[in-house]
Every structure is written in structure tokens, then in C-alpha cells.
Amino acid sequence: MPNYFTENPDLLTTFDRVVRWDEIVPRSEGKDADVADTVSTWREVLSVAGEYIGSEVAKRARQVDELGVIRDNGKVSLSEPLQANIKGLADLGLIGLSFPKEHGGSGLPFTVTAFVIEMLARACASTMIQNGIAYTAPAAMIFRDGTDDQKAQYLPALARGDISGAVAMTEPEAGSDVGNLSTTASQRDGCWFIDGRKQFISAGNGDFVIVLARSTPGSKGLEGLSLFIADRWVEGEPPPHASPGVAPMRESAATKRENYKVERAEHKFTIRGSPTCSLVFEGTRAMPLGEIGQGWRGITRFMNESRIGVGIQGLGIAQAALVAAQDYAARRVQMDKPIREHPMIAEMLLEMETTVAGLRALIVEAAELQDAVTHGADESTAWRLRELTPLVKWYGSEEAVHTCRRALQIFGGYGVVTEYDVERHMRDALITPIYEGTSQIQSLMAVRDLMRSLLRKPQSLLSGGPSATLAAAKFEGDGGRDFAAARSSLLWTLRGLTGGLARKGGVGLLRGGRQPSDEELQPFMLNAERITETLSHIHVARALGEQAKRVPERRPIFERAARRAKLVAQRNTKEIGAGDGGVFERIADWERDRTSRKSRQ
Ligand SMILES: Cc1cc2nc3c(=O)[nH]c(=O)nc-3n(C[C@H](O)[C@H](O)[C@H](O)COP(=O)(O)OP(=O)(O)OC[C@H]3O[C@@H](n4cnc5c(N)ncnc54)[C@H](O)[C@@H]3O)c2cc1C
């Protein structure tokens, strides 16, 4: 079995020649730290991680998938191979890699841990998500907003893998629309109690859960929300209003009762080893995490970080599919030659290679920005991270699915056979455009921010456009020309859409006199995913172009990415220019239908 770090040339080049360690090390380890020494230690850590993940975790991945989640007499647990993976990661200190040193971790920057996350996702997407959501995410939230007691209680135990947590936002009626959540938190006799139901909670069968709940009675939307930590097992009697069965005694600790119920784990075809749980809270005792009323702020930071995490998950899965397809296409002979020598297959392989390298380039940039922001970087750095986050999530998900689809096709009939892992990669990739904000929600976020910049500075449309990073980028040669053509195509589209907005809403709108109405924004919303696709491809080409300036071997891959960005941008410009295809008429019909049915009721 390969070492997933030392035997992945693109990963090594990224580590050795792309990442700006001279900026990251002093920020993370202090001004006096020896950069070369520190980087060499981190490289060693990644090599150890790559060895363990490429051998042990990868070896158990098929079994993790086959066994799925264990359901025994109503009790939900991880399969043995997944437990073994987590124990192995904990024993090597890999779970606590990003945790602060004073709380049992190694305090490594995100730019380093991103490599581990990618390798884990390549080996086993279920293990990656368990590691991320049961340990890293709750630890980061508690470290950021928790009290000293909370940090001491949870962080070292999480780093050792002794306890696991989860983060619960989603409810049956509140998915993308988080503001619609109805789980409440109320205070009685100085204690907080949670009532409600959470749905689709990864690792929800663990020892505690961080819950987003409405703590201000009567509040609406994203106001009046707070975060709470609820332990699964607590001392004492169940609250009087809890329904029978909600608080059974724990077998191993007869004095403790279950504080919330893990009602079930979903049966699903993707990340099968990861328990996706429904949780029921009835008078659940909980303690606030951070300030009351600041829940939306806390959860937004978690979501932004985990969106980059999902992008990295997509990268790992796409890397796995790419390696499998490259290997198979070199071995499989049809019509007297290896199938990779047939032009259509060769083109697919090149496209997959470009996607993986491009996504990695985008992620490294986002990870570096994330580290800078964690250490208090200025507003423009924070804005660049904000600009990239939905694109990393969108491109990392949608392009991972596309890459797996191509790998499946390259495998022909064997692609659908469970003996080969590509069908698992395909199934696992399909969760990425859904959780942590769907691709449509990422697109709305990306386009809303673009609009905000546009309305602030409409004159940017006459120069390089509303994104300062894209406007400033300049590259030589064919790649540079394709990049510029892609950017011009995007600007052409934005000018067309903004012109329409001005015609509807008047020039005052463009001068920032007022916010556009939902109706005025409809053409932007309809085309949000097209614009996001174009933006992602242009940013991928830009990130690779920047790398090629320092690593000349990256030039061919930059040129391919720039060519693709141009083609994608031109296709989307054409589609957007072709009008709405009757969508708004149909929406109007449905709205009329809904209001007339409502008035008849
Ligand atoms: C395996 C798995 C693990 C998960 N883990 C967690 C977890 O740990 N914690 C947690 O809190 N949640 C978790 N989730 C929930 C996940 O984040 C939600 O499923 C996701 O946010 C989508 O919500 P929904 O399923 O209710 O879909 P909906 O919000 O109902 O969306 C349905 C469709 O409508 C689209 N849509 C919705 N609104 C708009 C709009 N305004 N414009 C255009 N399109 C729109 C969506 O993109 C989607 O295509 C998990 C889900 C799964 C499946």
C-alpha cells in the first residue's frame, strides 16, 4: 500500500514548493521559529500520517463501507474497522493535530492539517467525516467560544479520541433555511433546557452535541439563536415532561440517564460508515457555548470552516478516483492498445488531472488565508477567504462528482462492480454537493457577495470586474490569453445582468441608493450556479497560474485550466444570454396556484 503523502507527486510539490511557509511558520510558531526546521518536522508528521492512512485506513475502507453503521437493539454505533481507524489516528496524535498545544493537541496550522484531511478522504470518506465532525469541529467551536472549564473538560479528551461530539443545526423543517429552526432553549432555575428535534446529524451517536437553538422566545430567522453543549449522559432523574423511553438507563453507568435520545441512524448509500442521526431533545439539560444570542455568529464560523473541509473531502475522493482511473486505463487493453491511448479516454484523464490539481491549488490558497485570518489578518484577507469559501465548496463537490463519474466510465462494466472501489468513490462523492450547504446555497452566497461588490462599485464592470483578486491577475502566453478571455466573458455576463437590473430598478439602485428587491434580483438568482461555475473555474485557473510563476512545471496544467475556464465561461455566457426559458412564467403559475389553494382553505 502506498504512502499517500510521499508517493503523491502533486501533494509533495504543493508542500515543498507552493505553500508559503515563510509566512505561515512565524505566524503559527512565533517570529523566532526556524522555518526550515519547523517545515521539516511538519513534513515528517505528514509522512507518518500518509503511511498510516495509505496502508491501514485505506485497507479497511471497503469494510467500513460494507458494514455501514451498526444498529444493535436501538443502539447506534460505529463499525469495528471505523473504530480501529479512529483509534489509530488518536494513537498517532493525528486527531488532535489542529488542537491547541495547551489543550492536548499539536497546534498545527490548517495549511498542514488540510493535507491530512485530503489523505483521509482519499482513503475512506466515512473516516474523514467522522474525524472532522466528531472531533475537530466541536473542538474548534469549544476552543473559540467555550469557557476555561469547558475547554478543560472536552478538548484533551477529544484529542485523545476518548469522547466524541457532533454539531446539530438541521431540523426536519429547517435544512437550507436554518432560520426556520424551532428547537428551543429555555432557562429554569438558572439551568438551560433544550426541546426539539434535530435531523441528519453526523456522528450524533457520540458523547455530546453542540446544538443551535432558539433562546429568545418569539424571535424569528437568524436572530435570537444560541449555541449549547448537551452531554448525552447526565446524573439524575429525567425531567417530568419527558415521554416514556426517552431516558433509558445506560447499561455501563447505572446512575446516569440519557439526556437526549438518538432516535435512529439513516440508511444511506453514501459515506455509509458515518452515522447520520435523528436526535430528540425533551427537557435536555445544556450549557451555553459562547454568548447567548450569538449562535448564528458561532455557527457561521463553523460552517465556513467545514465548507472548506467538504471541498477537501471532494479533493480526496477525486484524487482516489483519478489514481484508480489512471492505473486502470494504463492496464486495460481494447482494440490493441491501452484504453488511455484512445483520444476520448486520454482527454477524460487530462481533465480529471486538471480538476484535481486545480482544486488542490484553490484549497491551499484558502487554507493559507484561513490561517492568516485565524491570526488576525486584515479585512481584505478575510474578504478574499469569504470570496473563495463557497467556490471551494462548490467546485470541490460538483467537480468531485464529475471526476468520479468519468472514472466510472473509464472502468466500463467494472466501474459498477463493488470489487473495484470507483463505485464507492462515486457514491461517497454524491454527499458533498448536499451537506454543509448545498451547491445551490453556495451559489447564492457567492453571487450575493458579487452583487454587493458590484452595487458598491458598478464602475468596476468597465475595468477588471468586482473581484479585486481576479482583476489584478495577469499571466503570460496562451494561458494568460485564455484566462483574460474567461474573465472578459464573465464581465460581459455581469454587464448584461446589471444592465437589466438598472433598467428595472433605475440608476439609483446601482449607486447604492437602496437594496434590490427579490424580483429585481431574479435573473441573478436563476443564473447563480452558472455564474458560480464560471467564477470557480476562473479562480482555479488563477490559482494554478500563480503557482506556475513559482513552479514552471505547473505551466501546462495552468494552460489547460485556463482553456477550460474560457470554454466554461463562454458556454455560461451563452446560456445566460439565451433568456429564462419560461422558468419565471412557470414560477408565476405555481405561485398563483398556491395562493388560490390557500384562499380556498
Ligand atoms: C449524510 C448527511 C450528513 C449531514 N450532517 C449534518 C450535521 O452533522 N449537522 C447538521 O446540522 N446537518 C447535517 N446534515 C444536513 C445537511 O446540511 C442538509 O441536508 C442540507 O443543508 C440541505 O438541507 P435539506 O436536506 O433540508 O434540503 P432542502 O433545504 O430542503 O433543499 C432541497 C433542495 O432545494 C434546494 N434549495 C433550497 N433552498 C433553495 C434556494 N433558496 N434557492 C435554490 N435552491 C434551494 C437545495 O439546494 C436542494 O437542492 C447532513 C445531511 C446529510 C444527508
The ligand as an ORCA input file, in Angstrom:
! r2SCAN-3c Opt
* xyz 0 1
  C     -25.254     12.475      5.300
  C     -25.635     13.798      5.860
  C     -24.938     14.332      6.938
  C     -25.314     15.557      7.490
  N     -24.675     16.036      8.611
  C     -25.162     17.134      9.254
  C     -24.637     17.547     10.523
  O     -23.698     16.948     11.047
  N     -25.220     18.603     11.147
  C     -26.258     19.289     10.614
  O     -26.755     20.220     11.243
  N     -26.769     18.938      9.402
  C     -26.253     17.873      8.718
  N     -26.782     17.488      7.506
  C     -27.881     18.260      6.923
  C     -27.479     18.978      5.647
  O     -26.637     20.053      5.923
  C     -28.785     19.356      4.942
  O     -29.314     18.151      4.417
  C     -28.577     20.361      3.844
  O     -28.254     21.602      4.404
  C     -29.819     20.510      2.958
  O     -30.976     20.629      3.706
  P     -32.249     19.730      3.354
  O     -31.790     18.327      3.273
  O     -33.331     20.042      4.304
  O     -32.647     20.180      1.894
  P     -33.521     21.459      1.500
  O     -33.020     22.656      2.196
  O     -34.957     21.121      1.643
  O     -33.187     21.587     -0.038
  C     -33.779     20.765     -1.050
  C     -33.304     21.277     -2.422
  O     -33.744     22.629     -2.587
  C     -32.638     23.474     -2.884
  N     -32.893     24.803     -2.288
  C     -33.280     25.110     -1.031
  N     -33.398     26.447     -0.891
  C     -33.061     26.994     -2.090
  C     -32.984     28.337     -2.605
  N     -33.258     29.405     -1.842
  N     -32.612     28.516     -3.895
  C     -32.316     27.468     -4.694
  N     -32.377     26.180     -4.266
  C     -32.739     25.950     -2.980
  C     -31.435     22.782     -2.258
  O     -30.239     23.196     -2.875
  C     -31.780     21.325     -2.541
  O     -31.404     21.022     -3.851
  C     -26.393     16.274      6.925
  C     -27.075     15.744      5.817
  C     -26.724     14.527      5.296
  C     -27.518     13.983      4.145
*
